[in-house]
Amino acid sequence: MKRTTLLFILLLLAIALPAYFRTQKKHSEIIKPDVHYVPTPQNVVDEMLAMARVGSDDILYDLGCGDGRIVITAAKKWGTRGIGIEIDPKLIRLSKGNAAKAKVEDRVTFYEQDLFETDFSEATVVALYLLPELNLRLRRKFLTELRPGSRIVSHSWDMGEWEADDVRLSSPYWLEWFPGESPKRSPLFMWVIPANVSGIWQWQEGNGSQDRKELRITQRFQKAEGVFSGPAGKNLAAVEIAGESVQITIDEVIGEKIQRTIYQGRAEGDVIEGMVTFGHGPKKENRPWRAVRLPGTMTAVDKEKKLPEKEEKKVTP
Ligand SMILES: C[S@@+](CC[C@H](N)C(=O)[O-])C[C@H]1O[C@@H](n2cnc3c(N)ncnc32)[C@H](O)[C@@H]1O
């Protein structure tokens, strides 16, 4: 080889190699997973999806999807549309390859991005296998951005004071990388996003001013309590929230008996609309019911709180 050619090659290498190492360093700096990759065993994936009652109408997000197995399994078994979010490009390539092998590329999409910067508000189901502190960092986003009735299912980790609606222990599995070890079982948690019905609600049951009812509700996650202002002797027995459904039970003590009135409805924004049932047996009567929340009285459900102050302003639904 001529000396000039050799010099030319050395010059090229002197320019190209530092640039190559610079890009490699930049690349490793970009990938900063908040938790390392550990796949959920397949039997546990199946159990998580069953627990969240995943179906063909759902939009499933796996935040930190690893090799894509959760969204791929849901797409294969139930035809669910799935979105895998993953920060590691190698795992994104692996997920795409696995989706192709499973012939579900038309149902699943993988995005290389940071799960904390992801807009997952369209999800009806979210799967997690992260860490307790990461679940907690996501909690407010779940409660404010997901629609009531959406489900979250988490492998191993809970969500602090937000009690799960369902907790189970997985069936046993063996870790692939410790074949001699005794089998393990993981706790699995499932939450349903509750409608936020905190605040002051008013409705009218007749024409008189004494027929205007008011209920002040405090809510912490999916649990609520309140104070009912109505005729003397009528008291709030329970406020129950299941996704977007709300049930309010008011009891009136009449002599030895309790007369129960049940208000049931769907909460949407500042309105709850449904039916009220008075009495029972042959005297049972159903009527349409609509309650409206006074503006500015709703509060975040993940904060400690006391009952909202009684509001004097009148708003008739
Ligand atoms: C414990 S693994 C779970 C993988 C998969 N969900 C499963 O259950 O089989 C967590 C995954 O989250 C990914 N991850 C960590 N931090 C992330 C972030 N900030 N954004 C997106 N993905 C992340 C990791 O690369 C890893 O693949």
The ligand as an SDF file (V2000), in Angstrom:
LIG
                    3D

 27 29  0  0  0  0  0  0  0  0999 V2000
  -39.7130   -4.5630   34.6110 C   0  0  0  0  0  0  0  0  0  0  0  0
  -39.7160   -4.2700   32.8780 S   0  0  0  0  0  0  0  0  0  0  0  0
  -41.3460   -4.7570   32.4190 C   0  0  0  0  0  0  0  0  0  0  0  0
  -41.5030   -5.1270   30.9650 C   0  0  0  0  0  0  0  0  0  0  0  0
  -42.9300   -5.5280   30.5440 C   0  0  0  0  0  0  0  0  0  0  0  0
  -43.8840   -4.5100   30.9170 N   0  0  0  0  0  0  0  0  0  0  0  0
  -43.3370   -6.8260   31.1730 C   0  0  0  0  0  0  0  0  0  0  0  0
  -44.0890   -6.7940   32.1650 O   0  0  0  0  0  0  0  0  0  0  0  0
  -42.8930   -7.8830   30.6790 O   0  0  0  0  0  0  0  0  0  0  0  0
  -39.7760   -2.4880   32.8140 C   0  0  0  0  0  0  0  0  0  0  0  0
  -39.5130   -1.9010   31.4460 C   0  0  0  0  0  0  0  0  0  0  0  0
  -39.6680   -0.4860   31.5250 O   0  0  0  0  0  0  0  0  0  0  0  0
  -38.7150    0.1140   30.6530 C   0  0  0  0  0  0  0  0  0  0  0  0
  -38.5400    1.5090   31.1210 N   0  0  0  0  0  0  0  0  0  0  0  0
  -37.8700    1.9300   32.2170 C   0  0  0  0  0  0  0  0  0  0  0  0
  -37.9400    3.2590   32.3380 N   0  0  0  0  0  0  0  0  0  0  0  0
  -38.6910    3.7040   31.3230 C   0  0  0  0  0  0  0  0  0  0  0  0
  -39.1580    4.9830   30.9120 C   0  0  0  0  0  0  0  0  0  0  0  0
  -38.8590    6.0890   31.5940 N   0  0  0  0  0  0  0  0  0  0  0  0
  -39.9330    5.0790   29.8010 N   0  0  0  0  0  0  0  0  0  0  0  0
  -40.2390    3.9530   29.0880 C   0  0  0  0  0  0  0  0  0  0  0  0
  -39.8320    2.7150   29.4230 N   0  0  0  0  0  0  0  0  0  0  0  0
  -39.0700    2.5770   30.5250 C   0  0  0  0  0  0  0  0  0  0  0  0
  -37.4910   -0.7430   30.8140 C   0  0  0  0  0  0  0  0  0  0  0  0
  -36.6090   -0.5960   29.7280 O   0  0  0  0  0  0  0  0  0  0  0  0
  -38.1150   -2.1400   30.9080 C   0  0  0  0  0  0  0  0  0  0  0  0
  -38.2180   -2.7300   29.6460 O   0  0  0  0  0  0  0  0  0  0  0  0
  1  2  1  0
  2  3  1  0
  2 10  1  0
  3  4  1  0
  4  5  1  0
  5  6  1  0
  5  7  1  0
  7  8  2  0
  7  9  1  0
 10 11  1  0
 11 12  1  0
 11 26  1  0
 12 13  1  0
 13 14  1  0
 13 24  1  0
 14 15  1  0
 14 23  1  0
 15 16  2  0
 16 17  1  0
 17 18  1  0
 17 23  2  0
 18 19  1  0
 18 20  2  0
 20 21  1  0
 21 22  2  0
 22 23  1  0
 24 25  1  0
 24 26  1  0
 26 27  1  0
M  CHG  2   2   1   9  -1
M  END
$$$$
